[in-house]
Amino acid sequence: MPKKDYYEVLGIQKGASKDELKKAFHKKAHQYHPDKNKGADAQFKEVNEAYQTLSDDQKRAAYDQFGHAGANMGGGAGGFGGFGWGNPPAGGGGFDFSGAQQGFDMGDLGDIFSDFFNGGRGQQQPARGRDISTEIQISFEEAVFGITKNILLTRQATCDTCSGNGAKKGATMKKCDTCNGKGRVHETRRSFLGTFSTEKICDACAGTGQIPSEYCGTCKGKGVYRKEEEIKIKVPAGIENGEMVRLRGVGEAIRGAQTGDLYVKIHVRAHKTFTRDGNTLLTGISIKLSDALLGMDYPLETLDGAVTLKVPAGINHGELLRVREKGVPNERGRRGDLLVKISVITPTKLSKHAKELIEELKKEGM
């Protein structure tokens, strides 16, 4: 029987672009894939053969000029890696990529592999438990000085009864029948490239190679279970709003693997008096004009308690005074400073005597 026209096989016009060619190939490959359409082996092979030829500029030019005879010049286009559908290479499993020498672009099959074979990778159990997160709110003072908070957390935890091995107390462990004690099993799938073989962690023993002779009654042999427990969170001194605290091994647990981590996002409530710039605290006070002129001792409340702030005579409105080591601790425990902004209150109404005094000051050039 004569071969069909390759353009007709893919359902495209002779002048179709490479993008149109690729889209047509993907559509036809999905349509005739043997895993989805039993008995369509011949059509699938025909679609592949057409694409191999038309996706190669040199072969396409020869085909357009000489037909199927031109397509076979310089090496045939049939089959993947020198073998046809249903005939894997000697040695069985795995891929033979020698077909790439005949112009076959393996990259174009990425979508198809992803759909049917999960990208060519076997389903693997994670190497560690899942990380989880939560949030807590603390006061401004707690953020500055640090605090330990207790929260209730529900998570997948290691079973306390069996310590995570899934066995009833006193029960012995035996070799897993599913994986024969190896901890991993092979899965073999039939594909248009031959036999597709993957290795995955054994679900029965979670990769340990052993199963209990009697299962734990608490976790039913899983080694983990849902549990509500009180978790202590140590918030370090100097933490800023929005920062995260990481607690290693306090995330989700899975049998036979490392437990994930817990991430705690910290929300810091605003303070009515103080703001923060890194390790520096900022606040402000208002003083009378006479105190600005003559100076004064101001009783200032800090996060550490009351201190006496010495306001020098002649201070200007908007000036900053520094109180050392009353700010936020850094990672080494050293405290930052407290900066106090001075606001001078200018009186709006003056008595007759006050006006006379100011007039005297004015005469003296002040």
C-alpha angles and dihedrals in degrees: 000000000000117000119255121249108272093225090052091049091056094038097237138120122258093251095050117143124241091256091053089047093052094047091049091050093050091049094049093042091055091045096052101030106136092227089061102029113038114210093023095108094116094050092047092051090048092052091050092048091051092050094047090056101041096043090060110077094210095047092044092054091049091047093049089052103037105016120221092343090061092047090061095052113116095013137342124276099211124114135002114283092345097309132093131230112297093016109096120193121267111285097042120235131057132039131297105210095184087108087079087076087066094058099268111150107214090187091070091063095059093104092049093049089049093052098047106024105024091251094312093293125117118238105268127195109235116267089230139018122275120276114238134193142207138171135232134185123223136178125260091251092050090053091052098046101026128238143203114239128192118214134175112241130183113206145141100276136180110270111259093203098058099019089238102301094105094231129130113246108278094012120131127233122240136189114280110252093205098060098018090240095304096110092225134074133201124234120198124198131182114237138168087260093056127259115000111203126186135175123220139174112273109256093204096061100018089238096303095108091226136088130189121259085222124023126235111259093218101054098018091237096306095110091223136065141173109276138175112216141161112254124197114220117195108206109200122230114264097026115158130224112278096019121133130233114207121210110192117221095010096103129085117324127216127187116263096010143078118284117245126242134259118230116200118196113211122219114192119204116229119254122233093224111020135057128185138232108181106297093344123095120210130203139149140221134195121223135182122259091246091054090050090052098043102028127234148198109256121200102227125191113218130177086263094051136270122337133173114250114202109217109198121227115264096024115164129231111269097022120138127230120199126222106191124228096002094109134084123313117244126217090280092051095252113141125234123220135267116235118203119200115210121222114189114210111222112206115239096200125043129193120232091255092049091051091052091052092049090049088055090051090049091054089053090055096253 
